[in-house]
Amino acid sequence: MIISMSLICVIIAFFACLYASYTDITRSIIPNKLNFPLMFLGIILNGINAYLLSDYMIFVYTLIFTLGIFILGYLFWKLGAWAGGDVKLFTAIAALLPFQPGIVNYNIIFNFPINAPYPFGLTVIVNSILSILPFLLIFVFYITFTEKKEVKKILLEPIINYKRTLTQIFVTNTAVVLSFFILFYTNFQSVLIYMVLMFVLVFILNKLPDKIKFSVLALFTLYSLYDNFNLTISTLIALAVSIVLIRFLILLFTVVNKLVLQDDKTVEELEEGMILANNLYEINENELSFEDESMFSKFKTAATTGDMSILTNPKGKLIIKSTAAGVTTKNIELFKELINDNKLENKIRIKRGVPFAPSIFIGLLISLFIGDLAILLSNILNMLM
């Protein structure tokens, strides 16, 4: 009876998340008419299961876990990280599946699915957050190639500017070889020291004049090819993939993020629920400004200047905060007032709402068939150590 009830709940959760993904992509909403019945259905089904098994703690834990996931989701909602529909869908999943249902069981190095010491609903949250990156990449590519084709050149910059990419590949390879030699002959056997030394050497090599730099790169690349041809080729390929991916991700979260995932709207075009790209601050009595500096840019400035207060100090008095719930009617009226008083330009940058429900759906599938990704990564690291 446990398996059959679990299977029923899994099937319901699967189709519910599939439908939520569809409505979130097409209408940017996860309807309450889906979420609330799911919550009650999950509690009722687990109540029936508890009665049939004469184990009333199943029902008690269902209520506790459902409430716990709702409180956690509510906190994320208050912080502006999630929309209300996301919170309710996670709560509904917790009500339907308070425990790992165990519909599959297999062994590939580890026993799958990987169980976590916390409720199954929290595993779905962890996996959904970890799985949003590939979905975000697909979404960005879709927008880029269908609506904003001019962004393609920026997105493909690591490949178009192949000379710079090749230079970084050989610089990193030379730093790897040099670091190995230095640690080998000084009898240091520390991964941390090796990594630090490698980054220092990359920095030094990049600062060398071009003629000297290319001579050093050629010398060490030829030596490494002579010493171990297959390993060197494998390393160069791995470095090429890694460097292109890292540069692509940096572009994605900085330049491309602003061009693809944000649009400028006039106050007349602004609608309730649209998400501000940045917080609005009052610098002084007559000056207002949107905080348009990315976190990556802040980290870079803080690292360059040594002023860590850049990361924590607010730009001024917070007037309107950017949240996943979007702007309210009251916010829109305030914008109109500020624009009419010439305190603010009639150009408000809005985020494209990236649908989170597809990531929840992917997170559910991963949780069911693989288990908790955070625990899996921890197990892999422990095995490697």
Phi and psi in degrees as a GROMACS rama.xvg file:
@    title "Ramachandran Plot"
@    xaxis  label "Phi"
@    yaxis  label "Psi"
@TYPE xy
-62.8886  -45.1009  ILE-2
-65.4553  -45.6277  ILE-3
-64.2009  -42.3944  SER-4
-67.1356  -39.6827  MET-5
-62.2087  -41.6446  SER-6
-64.7268  -41.158  LEU-7
-59.4115  -45.608  ILE-8
-66.6636  -36.5738  CYS-9
-64.6338  -45.0587  VAL-10
-61.5286  -43.7661  ILE-11
-62.7052  -46.1582  ILE-12
-62.7235  -39.8601  ALA-13
-59.8589  -53.4193  PHE-14
-70.4748  -31.0162  PHE-15
-65.6962  -44.8978  ALA-16
-69.2211  -33.6995  CYS-17
-64.2617  -44.5637  LEU-18
-66.9437  -40.5473  TYR-19
-61.9088  -37.7954  ALA-20
-63.0519  -42.6864  SER-21
-62.1474  -48.1525  TYR-22
-69.5187  -32.9522  THR-23
-69.4795  -37.035  ASP-24
-73.9423  -43.0639  ILE-25
-84.7545  -33.8364  THR-26
-126.137  3.93978  ARG-27
55.5518  39.4975  SER-28
-152.004  145.302  ILE-29
-111.1  105.932  ILE-30
-65.2062  143.613  PRO-31
-63.7437  -28.6174  ASN-32
-67.0906  -14.3316  LYS-33
-92.6711  -49.6643  LEU-34
-65.3147  -49.8617  ASN-35
-65.9272  -44.8774  PHE-36
-61.1501  -34.8151  PRO-37
-62.0735  -43.4209  LEU-38
-58.9673  -51.5085  MET-39
-65.7937  -38.9065  PHE-40
-63.3967  -42.8047  LEU-41
-61.5321  -44.5455  GLY-42
-64.8181  -41.4706  ILE-43
-65.3129  -46.6102  ILE-44
-62.754  -41.631  LEU-45
-72.2494  -27.1344  ASN-46
-66.7491  -42.9302  GLY-47
-63.231  -42.6518  ILE-48
-61.3718  -42.2602  ASN-49
-63.3295  -39.7686  ALA-50
-66.3848  -45.9009  TYR-51
-65.6202  -32.2081  LEU-52
-93.279  -0.731813  LEU-53
53.9197  36.1429  SER-54
-127.414  88.327  ASP-55
-72.4463  -11.4149  TYR-56
-68.2288  -23.609  MET-57
-59.3105  -45.2084  ILE-58
-67.7713  -41.8387  PHE-59
-61.8984  -47.0769  VAL-60
-65.4794  -35.0546  TYR-61
-58.7005  -46.9274  THR-62
-64.1813  -43.7861  LEU-63
-64.3707  -47.5677  ILE-64
-65.7266  -40.3622  PHE-65
-62.6105  -45.0704  THR-66
-64.3617  -41.1492  LEU-67
-62.3013  -44.1196  GLY-68
-66.3738  -38.1823  ILE-69
-63.381  -43.7724  PHE-70
-62.8922  -44.0409  ILE-71
-61.0949  -46.0083  LEU-72
-62.2208  -38.8087  GLY-73
-62.1719  -39.0941  TYR-74
-63.6085  -42.5716  LEU-75
-63.5333  -37.4578  PHE-76
-65.0899  -42.3244  TRP-77
-64.3146  -33.5373  LYS-78
-77.4766  -9.06963  LEU-79
86.3575  11.6293  GLY-80
-84.1871  -33.2306  ALA-81
-123.882  153.9  TRP-82
-86.3962  164.336  ALA-83
-60.4346  -37.6614  GLY-84
-63.3651  -36.7503  GLY-85
-63.7366  -44.2625  ASP-86
-59.8795  -46.1158  VAL-87
-68.7576  -34.3209  LYS-88
-68.68  -42.1282  LEU-89
-61.651  -39.7255  PHE-90
-64.9889  -40.6355  THR-91
-63.9755  -40.2839  ALA-92
-63.8303  -40.7961  ILE-93
-62.8346  -36.0154  ALA-94
-70.529  -37.7754  ALA-95
-75.4073  -41.0494  LEU-96
-128.796  76.1619  LEU-97
-70.3199  -23.5939  PRO-98
-125.628  158.649  PHE-99
-58.8811  117.84  GLN-100
-70.3007  -21.5079  PRO-101
61.7483  44.051  GLY-102
-78.3314  -16.7494  ILE-103
-130.691  160.577  VAL-104
-158.128  116.443  ASN-105
-151.068  167.853  TYR-106
-130.52  119.852  ASN-107
-136.871  91.315  ILE-108
71.8722  -54.1856  ILE-109
-111.962  162.891  PHE-110
-82.4947  122.532  ASN-111
-109.357  149.779  PHE-112
-72.6069  151.001  PRO-113
-75.7135  119.706  ILE-114
-88.651  142.998  ASN-115
-104.599  155.973  ALA-116
-79.2187  11.3055  PRO-117
-125.419  171.716  TYR-118
-56.7676  151.192  PRO-119
-59.6046  -34.9023  PHE-120
-59.2985  -34.6857  GLY-121
-72.9645  -33.8124  LEU-122
-61.9613  -41.3486  THR-123
-62.6604  -40.2859  VAL-124
-63.0964  -47.8306  ILE-125
-58.5922  -48.2986  VAL-126
-67.8367  -34.2569  ASN-127
-65.4468  -41.2747  SER-128
-66.3279  -42.6223  ILE-129
-68.8377  -27.1723  LEU-130
-91.1616  -2.57354  SER-131
-71.92  -26.3263  ILE-132
-61.3611  -50.8673  LEU-133
-61.9822  -36.3807  PRO-134
-65.5227  -39.6269  PHE-135
-62.3924  -40.0236  LEU-136
-61.8636  -45.6079  LEU-137
-61.2236  -42.8724  ILE-138
-63.3617  -43.9881  PHE-139
-63.633  -43.594  VAL-140
-62.8279  -39.5956  PHE-141
-61.7753  -48.1937  TYR-142
-64.3548  -41.0361  ILE-143
-62.4992  -44.7489  THR-144
-88.321  -9.3021  PHE-145
-110.49  -33.8359  THR-146
-118.25  -39.7671  GLU-147
-123.558  71.6706  LYS-148
-68.0443  -19.9828  LYS-149
-67.8218  -16.1708  GLU-150
-79.9272  -16.3457  VAL-151
-55.4442  -41.1542  LYS-152
-62.7609  -40.0766  LYS-153
-68.2992  -43.8976  ILE-154
-64.6862  -33.8921  LEU-155
-95.0815  13.3774  LEU-156
-54.3144  -41.5051  GLU-157
-59.6456  -28.0918  PRO-158
-88.4399  -41.5615  ILE-159
-63.3291  -44.763  ILE-160
-89.2781  61.0623  ASN-161
-67.6467  -27.7621  TYR-162
-63.0697  -43.6732  LYS-163
-64.4857  -41.7107  ARG-164
-62.765  -45.1062  THR-165
-61.6  -40.1978  LEU-166
-59.8532  -45.2594  THR-167
-65.8535  -33.9543  GLN-168
-62.8394  -48.5794  ILE-169
-73.2137  -30.9978  PHE-170
-62.9167  -46.603  VAL-171
-65.7168  -41.4669  THR-172
-61.154  -42.5833  ASN-173
-64.2882  -40.0254  THR-174
-63.8518  -37.8359  ALA-175
-62.7157  -47.4479  VAL-176
-65.1263  -46.6652  VAL-177
-61.4272  -42.3799  LEU-178
-61.9274  -40.9877  SER-179
-62.455  -45.4261  PHE-180
-62.2086  -45.3772  PHE-181
-62.058  -46.8752  ILE-182
-70.537  -32.5824  LEU-183
-65.7533  -43.3649  PHE-184
-85.3228  -10.7024  TYR-185
-104.266  1.62752  THR-186
62.2065  25.9739  ASN-187
-88.8941  131.449  PHE-188
-124.493  59.4643  GLN-189
-125.178  125.661  SER-190
-64.5119  -38.6647  VAL-191
-63.3913  -46.5678  LEU-192
-62.8661  -40.3687  ILE-193
-59.4461  -45.4851  TYR-194
-65.4168  -44.4383  MET-195
-61.8512  -46.8142  VAL-196
-60.8536  -40.4763  LEU-197
-63.0457  -44.2493  MET-198
-64.8675  -38.3471  PHE-199
-63.6172  -43.8251  VAL-200
-66.3728  -38.0358  LEU-201
-59.5887  -44.8143  VAL-202
-61.3418  -46.3315  PHE-203
-64.8242  -45.6133  ILE-204
-60.6353  -39.0074  LEU-205
-67.4892  -23.6758  ASN-206
-86.9573  -11.4152  LYS-207
-68.852  150.975  LEU-208
-58.5527  149.202  PRO-209
-54.2924  -45.6536  ASP-210
-63.5876  -44.704  LYS-211
-65.7001  -44.0477  ILE-212
-59.3585  -49.0337  LYS-213
-67.7324  -31.0073  PHE-214
-65.876  -44.5553  SER-215
-64.471  -43.6104  VAL-216
-62.5141  -44.7386  LEU-217
-62.7512  -43.6634  ALA-218
-60.5663  -49.7675  LEU-219
-74.1754  -31.615  PHE-220
-67.504  -44.054  THR-221
-63.4138  -39.8797  LEU-222
-63.3446  -46.3579  TYR-223
-65.5585  -34.2788  SER-224
-66.4528  -40.3997  LEU-225
-67.4846  -41.0198  TYR-226
-71.0158  -44.825  ASP-227
-153.574  90.3793  ASN-228
-60.6121  -49.6543  PHE-229
-63.8746  -43.6907  ASN-230
-64.5502  -40.4272  LEU-231
-64.2811  -44.1337  THR-232
-61.6955  -44.0815  ILE-233
-61.6128  -41.6435  SER-234
-64.801  -43.9023  THR-235
-63.3339  -39.7893  LEU-236
-65.3033  -44.7906  ILE-237
-62.1783  -41.1901  ALA-238
-65.5868  -39.349  LEU-239
-60.9199  -47.4499  ALA-240
-63.0475  -45.1569  VAL-241
-64.7291  -45.9749  SER-242
-66.714  -43.2251  ILE-243
-62.2384  -42.8974  VAL-244
-64.5413  -44.3029  LEU-245
-63.4824  -45.4128  ILE-246
-65.8992  -36.5424  ARG-247
-62.8483  -44.2269  PHE-248
-65.6588  -38.4527  LEU-249
-62.1488  -44.6322  ILE-250
-63.2083  -40.4376  LEU-251
-60.0782  -44.8497  LEU-252
-87.9591  -1.51163  PHE-253
-117.81  -86.5329  THR-254
-65.7164  -52.6366  VAL-255
-64.4594  -36.6563  VAL-256
-55.658  -42.5195  ASN-257
-72.4445  -38.4056  LYS-258
-79.2486  -36.4405  LEU-259
-95.5293  -43.5296  VAL-260
-96.7777  10.9124  LEU-261
-137.177  148.176  GLN-262
-136.896  150.548  ASP-263
-91.8824  132.27  ASP-264
-125.965  148.027  LYS-265
-83.361  163.732  THR-266
-63.5511  -27.4667  VAL-267
-69.57  -28.452  GLU-268
-87.7975  -11.9312  GLU-269
-69.2956  133.758  LEU-270
-125.271  151.97  GLU-271
-59.3156  133.009  GLU-272
99.9157  -16.422  GLY-273
-65.8585  142.537  MET-274
-98.7184  123.643  ILE-275
-65.5467  142.028  LEU-276
-74.3871  -30.2626  ALA-277
-143.374  158.44  ASN-278
-70.4857  148.873  ASN-279
-102.495  125.896  LEU-280
-118.65  152.076  TYR-281
-99.2686  111.328  GLU-282
-75.5221  -47.3908  ILE-283
-148.217  -170.497  ASN-284
-59.056  -32.5912  GLU-285
-114.866  8.61991  ASN-286
-129.914  125.145  GLU-287
-121.708  150.33  LEU-288
-153.717  142.754  SER-289
-84.7508  139.43  PHE-290
-83.2934  100.226  GLU-291
-103.697  7.36842  ASP-292
-84.0424  127.473  GLU-293
-72.2095  160.906  SER-294
-63.1675  -36.1702  MET-295
-61.7681  -43.025  PHE-296
-65.5511  -37.694  SER-297
-63.3325  -44.876  LYS-298
-60.865  -41.4937  PHE-299
-64.0528  -44.3626  LYS-300
-65.0968  -43.2917  THR-301
-63.0424  -40.3861  ALA-302
-68.1221  -36.1981  ALA-303
-72.9053  -43.4223  THR-304
-90.1239  -19.981  THR-305
79.4392  6.75428  GLY-306
-96.3718  97.1077  ASP-307
-73.7591  -13.2919  MET-308
-66.5573  -18.9938  SER-309
-59.0633  -31.6264  ILE-310
-78.2945  -22.948  LEU-311
-116.429  -33.1915  THR-312
-71.7886  131.644  ASN-313
-69.6244  155.74  PRO-314
-71.8883  -22.8364  LYS-315
174.378  -154.339  GLY-316
-78.5993  126.081  LYS-317
-71.5638  124.504  LEU-318
-101.735  -52.089  ILE-319
-135.516  127.078  ILE-320
-97.1855  140.264  LYS-321
-79.4758  121.227  SER-322
-133.52  161.365  THR-323
-66.0848  -21.3717  ALA-324
-73.2849  -19.5637  ALA-325
86.7635  176.869  GLY-326
-73.8255  150.883  VAL-327
-101.038  171.661  THR-328
-59.9074  -38.0404  THR-329
-63.1587  -40.86  LYS-330
-61.8622  -43.525  ASN-331
-64.0086  -40.6566  ILE-332
-63.1969  -39.521  GLU-333
-65.407  -40.2104  LEU-334
-59.2994  -45.0812  PHE-335
-60.1615  -42.0562  LYS-336
-63.9644  -44.26  GLU-337
-67.3167  -37.5153  LEU-338
-70.3332  -41.2535  ILE-339
-62.9265  -31.5619  ASN-340
-86.5925  7.44893  ASP-341
58.9023  29.0119  ASN-342
-94.0569  -11.9334  LYS-343
-147.307  137.778  LEU-344
-70.7487  145.275  GLU-345
-80.5915  60.4489  ASN-346
-149.5  106.476  LYS-347
-115.806  121.83  ILE-348
-82.0614  125.724  ARG-349
-116.858  140.128  ILE-350
-79.8678  142.206  LYS-351
-72.7389  128.168  ARG-352
-71.241  106.785  GLY-353
-76.3617  117.564  VAL-354
-58.9197  127.745  PRO-355
-95.3689  -21.2836  PHE-356
-58.228  -39.675  ALA-357
-59.8095  -35.2843  PRO-358
-69.2421  -34.2374  SER-359
-65.1341  -41.3365  ILE-360
-61.6942  -46.6083  PHE-361
-63.3536  -41.6587  ILE-362
-60.634  -37.576  GLY-363
-64.6506  -46.2183  LEU-364
-61.8505  -43.8003  LEU-365
-61.4368  -43.0382  ILE-366
-62.6173  -37.4728  SER-367
-73.3007  -42.243  LEU-368
-103.934  -22.7448  PHE-369
-113.644  -40.3467  ILE-370
107.964  -155.505  GLY-371
-81.5295  115.441  ASP-372
-65.1663  -35.6059  LEU-373
-63.5808  -43.8321  ALA-374
-67.4249  -38.866  ILE-375
-61.5561  -46.7645  LEU-376
-61.811  -40.0756  LEU-377
-62.4113  -42.7628  SER-378
-64.0374  -39.6613  ASN-379
-64.7682  -43.6304  ILE-380
-63.0596  -42.3969  LEU-381
-62.5484  -38.4038  ASN-382
-66.228  -42.186  MET-383
-66.344  -37.5645  LEU-384
